Amino acid sequence: MRNLLCVIGTRPEAIKMAPVILALKNESWANVRVLATAQHRHMLDQVNGFFGIVPDIDLNIMRPNQALTTLTARLLLELDDVLQAEKPDAVLVQGDTTTVMTVALACFYHRIPIGHVEAGLRTWDMQNPFPEEANRVIAGKLARWHFAPTEGSRANLLREGVPDAEIVVTGNTVIDALLMTAAKDLDLPVSIDPDRRLVLVTSHRRENFGEPFRNICRALRTLAQTNPDVQFLYPVHPNPNIKDVAHEFLAGLPNFTLCEPLDYAPFIAAMKRAHIILTDSGGVQEEAPALGKPVLVLREETERPEAVEQGVVKLVGPDFHRIVDETQRLLDDESAYRAMARGVSPYGDGHAAERIVRTLREHFA
């Protein structure tokens, strides 16, 4: 038996690691343990509950208004104890969070090989997204297995000098999780007029805090006022840099619903119901095109260029005029809408977890 430790910290990590964890638990050669850092507490718990995953170790690392330096330092100290106690043969991490970066560093100090799920995403700008670009670059320098979601991600890794033999193009596990979930009968626990087109909004990125996010909210308010026949839904992130501003600009508009963050399954239900999606999320850029939903990205850069190249995702940034103009075009121009609502999924076929498990099986078993 080989001891494998799968680490999850945030809701996106839990979603994208769930297919891998569930697949590994069916392998006779693998003793699988799950470590939750709980970088997102409530959102992580509800995703684990949905997929039936119970962490074996829970660090419960977050504190109110915790700085990145404090989070990183506390994680390294806690992980040092965990790795000495668990003595895993390999550790799997996913994505680009502070959890991922600190786990990679701690494993490097302990000479434990790392498998990086969703490896090779790059914007080539350390400030955008912040701190995610630095986190995934550091993890990529320390990983033993690079599970790249696309050929473009593989090319990024080769450009950085990663040996080709250490890269496996798997597709993105988010599509595995999405297809598993979307096939179910899902409820949307928010009252939405079934006769209105729905614009779904998510925005929470740190680099948009301040004036960029205020511009986003001004654009959303203008769109809602200009289109009273369109329903807007925004599950608002609890960070006060987001929540307070969103309520300042958008609360009270008759066709704009602000709600608490949705659990994973209801959020998939909201995406299925949506006509257009505006987001600065990375995962939504991957999921929505597979559901045939046009996506306008509230960022100037993306580490997921494949859907942009396919024409089903467009970058508009936190720019008032671009947000208003491009959203209005999709609402008014049926041919423009159809061109972006083609159901193209450049990020996988739902079998990424199988390819990851096969690679580990061939190495260990």
Backbone torsions as a table, in degrees:
resi	resn	phi	psi	omega
1	MET	NA	139.5	175.4
2	ARG	-108.5	136.4	-178.7
3	ASN	-91.4	116.8	179.4
4	LEU	-115.2	132.8	178.5
5	LEU	-111.7	120.7	177.5
6	CYS	-104.2	125.8	-173.9
7	VAL	-111.2	133.2	176.3
8	ILE	-134.0	142.0	-178.8
9	GLY	-127.5	-36.8	-174.9
10	THR	-121.9	170.9	178.3
11	ARG	-58.2	-48.0	178.4
12	PRO	-59.5	-39.0	177.4
13	GLU	-61.8	-43.7	-179.3
14	ALA	-62.4	-41.6	179.3
15	ILE	-62.7	-47.9	-172.9
16	LYS	-79.1	-23.2	176.4
17	MET	-86.9	-20.9	-176.1
18	ALA	-54.9	-48.3	178.7
19	PRO	-61.1	-33.8	179.5
20	VAL	-70.3	-46.0	179.5
21	ILE	-60.9	-46.3	-178.7
22	LEU	-64.2	-38.3	178.7
23	ALA	-69.1	-40.1	-179.9
24	LEU	-66.7	-33.5	-179.7
25	LYS	-66.0	-15.4	176.3
26	ASN	-90.6	-1.5	-178.6
27	GLU	-90.3	126.1	-175.7
28	SER	-69.3	-22.8	-176.6
29	TRP	-88.0	-9.4	-170.7
30	ALA	-111.0	128.4	168.4
31	ASN	-99.4	106.6	-170.3
32	VAL	-99.6	127.4	174.2
33	ARG	-121.3	145.0	-177.5
34	VAL	-115.7	126.6	176.5
35	LEU	-110.3	124.4	173.8
36	ALA	-106.1	121.8	172.5
37	THR	-82.5	-20.0	-179.4
38	ALA	61.1	43.7	173.0
39	GLN	-62.2	-32.7	164.6
40	HIS	-114.7	113.0	-173.5
41	ARG	-74.7	-70.0	-174.2
42	HIS	-63.9	-44.8	-176.3
43	MET	-65.8	-33.2	175.9
44	LEU	-68.1	-44.2	-177.1
45	ASP	-61.3	-42.8	-175.8
46	GLN	-69.8	-33.2	176.8
47	VAL	-68.1	-45.0	177.4
48	ASN	-58.5	-42.2	178.5
49	GLY	-62.0	-41.2	-179.4
50	PHE	-62.2	-41.4	-178.3
51	PHE	-89.9	-1.0	178.2
52	GLY	73.1	31.9	-179.4
53	ILE	-105.6	126.9	179.1
54	VAL	-114.2	113.1	179.5
55	PRO	-60.0	140.5	175.8
56	ASP	-82.2	-27.2	-179.8
57	ILE	-134.3	134.7	-179.1
58	ASP	-132.9	114.3	-177.3
59	LEU	-84.3	-20.2	179.6
60	ASN	44.9	57.2	-163.9
61	ILE	-80.9	-20.6	-170.9
62	MET	-77.7	146.2	173.3
63	ARG	-131.5	156.2	-179.7
64	PRO	-58.6	134.5	176.2
65	ASN	53.3	38.6	-177.1
66	GLN	-76.4	128.0	178.8
67	ALA	-72.6	155.8	179.3
68	LEU	-60.9	-36.7	179.5
69	THR	-64.6	-42.7	179.2
70	THR	-66.1	-44.3	178.1
71	LEU	-58.6	-45.8	-178.7
72	THR	-63.2	-45.4	-178.4
73	ALA	-63.7	-44.6	-179.2
74	ARG	-65.6	-39.8	179.0
75	LEU	-62.8	-44.6	-179.3
76	LEU	-60.2	-42.6	179.7
77	LEU	-66.0	-44.4	179.1
78	GLU	-65.1	-42.2	-178.3
79	LEU	-66.1	-32.0	177.6
80	ASP	-58.9	-44.4	178.2
81	ASP	-66.0	-41.8	-178.5
82	VAL	-63.1	-46.5	-176.1
83	LEU	-67.3	-35.1	176.9
84	GLN	-67.4	-34.5	-179.3
85	ALA	-79.1	-40.8	-174.3
86	GLU	-81.8	-35.0	-177.4
87	LYS	48.0	56.6	-178.3
88	PRO	-71.5	151.3	173.6
89	ASP	-78.2	-23.9	175.7
90	ALA	-160.0	155.4	177.9
91	VAL	-126.1	136.8	177.4
92	LEU	-110.8	133.4	174.8
93	VAL	-129.3	164.1	-177.4
94	GLN	-134.7	125.9	166.0
95	GLY	91.2	-135.3	-163.1
96	ASP	-147.5	29.2	-178.4
97	THR	-88.2	173.2	174.4
98	THR	-61.9	-34.6	173.7
99	THR	-55.5	-48.7	-177.2
100	VAL	-61.6	-47.9	-177.5
101	MET	-62.5	-44.2	-177.7
102	THR	-72.0	-35.3	175.6
103	VAL	-63.0	-44.0	179.0
104	ALA	-59.9	-42.6	-179.4
105	LEU	-67.6	-44.7	179.4
106	ALA	-62.2	-41.9	178.7
107	CYS	-65.8	-36.3	176.1
108	PHE	-60.2	-43.7	178.9
109	TYR	-63.7	-31.4	-179.4
110	HIS	-94.6	2.8	-180.0
111	ARG	58.4	41.3	177.1
112	ILE	-105.3	127.8	-178.3
113	PRO	-67.8	143.3	-177.9
114	ILE	-112.5	135.7	167.7
115	GLY	-105.7	122.5	-175.6
116	HIS	-104.7	107.0	176.9
117	VAL	-81.8	135.4	-174.2
118	GLU	67.6	50.5	-179.7
119	ALA	-86.0	152.0	169.6
120	GLY	92.6	3.2	176.0
121	LEU	-72.9	133.6	-178.2
122	ARG	-147.0	143.4	164.9
123	THR	-107.2	-15.4	-175.9
124	TRP	66.6	23.7	176.9
125	ASP	-135.6	108.3	-174.2
126	MET	-63.3	-17.9	-179.4
127	GLN	-92.5	-9.3	-176.0
128	ASN	-141.8	116.3	-9.2
129	PRO	-77.1	152.1	-177.7
130	PHE	-111.3	129.1	2.5
131	PRO	-97.6	17.2	-170.0
132	GLU	-61.7	-38.6	-178.2
133	GLU	-61.4	-44.7	178.5
134	ALA	-65.2	-40.3	-179.0
135	ASN	-58.9	-46.1	-175.8
136	ARG	-76.2	-29.2	175.2
137	VAL	-65.3	-45.0	179.0
138	ILE	-63.1	-46.7	178.6
139	ALA	-60.0	-38.8	180.0
140	GLY	-65.6	-31.3	177.9
141	LYS	-71.1	-23.3	-172.6
142	LEU	-106.8	-8.6	-174.2
143	ALA	-76.1	151.7	173.9
144	ARG	-95.0	-41.8	176.9
145	TRP	-115.4	130.4	179.8
146	HIS	-112.2	104.1	-179.7
147	PHE	-92.0	91.3	-174.1
148	ALA	-84.5	135.7	-178.4
149	PRO	-75.5	-26.2	-175.7
150	THR	-141.9	167.7	174.9
151	GLU	-64.3	-32.7	176.5
152	GLY	-63.1	-39.8	176.9
153	SER	-66.4	-39.4	175.9
154	ARG	-60.1	-43.7	179.1
155	ALA	-61.8	-38.2	176.9
156	ASN	-60.7	-43.0	-179.4
157	LEU	-66.6	-41.8	177.5
158	LEU	-61.5	-39.3	178.4
159	ARG	-61.0	-30.6	179.4
160	GLU	-88.4	1.6	176.2
161	GLY	92.6	11.3	176.6
162	VAL	-71.5	130.1	179.6
163	PRO	-60.4	138.0	-177.6
164	ASP	-58.3	-33.8	-177.6
165	ALA	-66.4	-17.7	-179.2
166	GLU	-94.8	1.7	-177.4
167	ILE	-110.4	132.1	174.1
168	VAL	-126.5	121.4	175.7
169	VAL	-82.3	115.9	-171.1
170	THR	-113.1	-17.2	-160.5
171	GLY	84.2	172.0	-177.7
172	ASN	-99.8	131.3	-179.3
173	THR	-64.7	-16.0	177.3
174	VAL	-62.7	-30.6	178.2
175	ILE	-73.7	-35.3	172.7
176	ASP	-55.7	-50.9	-178.1
177	ALA	-65.6	-40.2	-179.1
178	LEU	-61.8	-47.6	-177.4
179	LEU	-66.8	-35.9	175.9
180	MET	-62.2	-38.1	-173.9
181	THR	-84.0	-44.9	-175.0
182	ALA	-64.2	-23.3	179.6
183	ALA	-72.3	-12.5	-178.3
184	LYS	-89.4	163.2	175.8
185	ASP	-81.9	106.1	-171.1
186	LEU	-107.2	141.3	177.7
187	ASP	-101.9	141.1	172.9
188	LEU	-104.1	108.4	-172.2
189	PRO	-81.9	33.8	178.1
190	VAL	-131.5	136.6	-178.8
191	SER	-74.9	114.0	-179.7
192	ILE	-125.9	132.4	178.8
193	ASP	-63.8	117.3	-176.6
194	PRO	-67.3	-16.1	-177.9
195	ASP	-92.3	-4.3	-179.5
196	ARG	-104.6	146.5	169.5
197	ARG	-68.4	143.6	-175.3
198	LEU	-112.4	128.5	170.0
199	VAL	-104.1	117.7	179.9
200	LEU	-97.7	133.6	-177.2
201	VAL	-122.4	135.5	164.5
202	THR	-135.8	133.5	178.4
203	SER	-155.0	124.2	-177.7
204	HIS	-154.5	0.4	-170.5
205	ARG	-63.8	138.5	-178.8
206	ARG	-59.5	-38.3	-176.7
207	GLU	-69.9	-12.0	176.7
208	ASN	-95.1	-2.0	178.9
209	PHE	-56.9	146.2	176.4
210	GLY	91.0	-139.3	-174.3
211	GLU	-61.5	-38.8	176.6
212	PRO	-56.4	-42.3	-179.4
213	PHE	-71.4	-32.5	176.0
214	ARG	-64.4	-36.9	175.9
215	ASN	-64.3	-40.8	176.9
216	ILE	-59.2	-45.7	-178.6
217	CYS	-66.9	-37.8	175.9
218	ARG	-60.9	-42.1	179.4
219	ALA	-64.8	-42.3	179.3
220	LEU	-63.9	-40.5	178.5
221	ARG	-63.4	-42.3	178.6
222	THR	-63.1	-44.1	179.7
223	LEU	-63.1	-41.2	180.0
224	ALA	-65.9	-40.0	179.9
225	GLN	-71.2	-33.2	-179.4
226	THR	-77.0	-25.8	-174.1
227	ASN	-124.3	71.8	-176.9
228	PRO	-65.7	-15.5	179.3
229	ASP	-88.1	-0.6	-179.7
230	VAL	-106.7	136.6	177.9
231	GLN	-94.4	136.2	177.0
232	PHE	-115.4	136.8	178.1
233	LEU	-129.3	126.1	-179.2
234	TYR	-133.0	100.4	169.4
235	PRO	-72.6	113.4	-167.0
236	VAL	-92.1	129.6	176.3
237	HIS	-63.0	141.8	-175.3
238	PRO	-72.5	-12.6	178.9
239	ASN	-56.5	127.6	-176.9
240	PRO	-60.0	-25.9	175.7
241	ASN	-62.7	-24.2	177.9
242	ILE	-100.6	-53.7	-170.6
243	LYS	-61.1	-46.7	-175.8
244	ASP	-64.6	-41.4	-178.0
245	VAL	-70.6	-41.7	179.5
246	ALA	-59.1	-43.9	179.7
247	HIS	-69.9	-33.4	177.7
248	GLU	-60.3	-42.8	-173.9
249	PHE	-91.6	-30.1	-164.4
250	LEU	-116.7	-19.5	-179.2
251	ALA	-64.2	138.9	176.4
252	GLY	93.9	-12.7	175.8
253	LEU	-69.2	130.3	-171.3
254	PRO	-64.1	-25.3	-178.9
255	ASN	-110.4	21.1	-178.9
256	PHE	-124.4	118.0	-179.6
257	THR	-105.6	118.7	171.2
258	LEU	-101.0	129.9	-179.3
259	CYS	-138.8	170.8	174.9
260	GLU	-66.6	159.2	177.4
261	PRO	-53.8	136.9	-179.2
262	LEU	-84.0	144.7	171.0
263	ASP	-63.3	168.6	-171.7
264	TYR	-58.9	-53.6	-176.7
265	ALA	-63.0	-45.6	175.3
266	PRO	-61.5	-32.1	178.2
267	PHE	-68.4	-37.8	174.3
268	ILE	-62.3	-39.3	176.3
269	ALA	-60.7	-40.2	178.7
270	ALA	-65.7	-40.3	178.0
271	MET	-64.6	-41.1	178.4
272	LYS	-62.7	-34.2	-178.3
273	ARG	-80.3	-22.4	-172.0
274	ALA	-68.6	151.9	172.5
275	HIS	-94.4	-41.7	178.7
276	ILE	-139.7	147.5	177.0
277	ILE	-124.2	128.5	173.0
278	LEU	-110.4	128.1	-172.2
279	THR	-156.7	154.7	164.3
280	ASP	-114.8	13.4	178.9
281	SER	-79.2	145.6	174.3
282	GLY	-76.2	-46.3	-176.8
283	GLY	-62.4	-37.8	-179.5
284	VAL	-64.5	-33.5	176.1
285	GLN	-60.8	-28.0	179.2
286	GLU	-86.7	-39.9	-173.5
287	GLU	-76.4	-47.6	-171.4
288	ALA	-60.4	-41.8	178.6
289	PRO	-59.6	-33.9	178.9
290	ALA	-66.8	-22.8	177.1
291	LEU	-94.4	3.0	178.8
292	GLY	77.2	28.7	-177.2
293	LYS	-109.1	125.6	174.6
294	PRO	-62.5	139.7	-177.6
295	VAL	-124.4	127.2	170.0
296	LEU	-107.1	122.9	-172.1
297	VAL	-98.2	124.5	-175.4
298	LEU	-85.3	45.9	179.9
299	ARG	-141.8	155.2	178.7
300	GLU	-83.1	-22.5	-178.2
301	GLU	-135.1	155.6	174.2
302	THR	-140.9	142.6	174.3
303	GLU	-87.0	6.0	179.9
304	ARG	-122.9	71.2	-172.7
305	PRO	-78.2	-12.8	-172.6
306	GLU	-60.5	-42.8	-179.5
307	ALA	-71.9	-30.4	174.2
308	VAL	-63.9	-44.7	179.0
309	GLU	-63.2	-31.4	178.1
310	GLN	-78.8	-11.2	177.4
311	GLY	84.1	13.4	-179.4
312	VAL	-104.9	-4.6	175.0
313	VAL	-133.0	141.3	178.4
314	LYS	-134.2	136.3	176.4
315	LEU	-83.2	126.0	175.4
316	VAL	-119.8	-13.0	179.9
317	GLY	66.7	-177.5	176.0
318	PRO	-86.3	46.6	-173.4
319	ASP	-104.7	120.1	-175.1
320	PHE	-52.3	-53.5	-173.1
321	HIS	-68.8	-39.9	179.9
322	ARG	-66.8	-40.1	178.8
323	ILE	-62.2	-49.0	-178.0
324	VAL	-64.4	-47.7	-175.0
325	ASP	-64.9	-45.3	-176.1
326	GLU	-72.7	-36.3	176.6
327	THR	-66.8	-44.3	-179.9
328	GLN	-62.8	-36.6	178.5
329	ARG	-62.2	-41.9	179.4
330	LEU	-69.2	-30.6	178.0
331	LEU	-74.7	-31.2	-172.4
332	ASP	-100.0	-29.2	-171.4
333	ASP	-108.2	104.6	-176.0
334	GLU	-63.4	-37.4	179.8
335	SER	-67.9	-38.4	176.5
336	ALA	-64.6	-39.2	178.8
337	TYR	-64.5	-48.1	-178.0
338	ARG	-60.8	-34.5	-179.7
339	ALA	-63.3	-29.0	-179.3
340	MET	-99.4	-7.0	-175.4
341	ALA	-109.1	45.5	-170.9
342	ARG	-91.9	-3.5	179.2
343	GLY	70.8	28.8	179.4
344	VAL	-83.4	131.4	179.6
345	SER	-124.3	93.8	179.5
346	PRO	-79.8	3.7	-171.3
347	TYR	-107.7	6.2	174.5
348	GLY	148.6	171.4	-176.6
349	ASP	-119.2	8.3	-179.5
350	GLY	91.0	6.9	-177.4
351	HIS	-122.5	22.0	-178.4
352	ALA	-63.5	-42.9	-178.7
353	ALA	-61.1	-37.6	178.5
354	GLU	-60.6	-40.4	-178.9
355	ARG	-69.4	-37.3	177.3
356	ILE	-64.2	-47.1	-179.3
357	VAL	-63.3	-39.6	179.4
358	ARG	-60.5	-41.8	178.8
359	THR	-62.4	-43.6	179.9
360	LEU	-69.7	-37.4	178.1
361	ARG	-61.8	-44.9	-179.5
362	GLU	-63.8	-31.9	179.8
363	HIS	-77.8	-44.5	-171.6
364	PHE	-95.3	-34.9	-169.9
365	ALA	-103.8	NA	NA
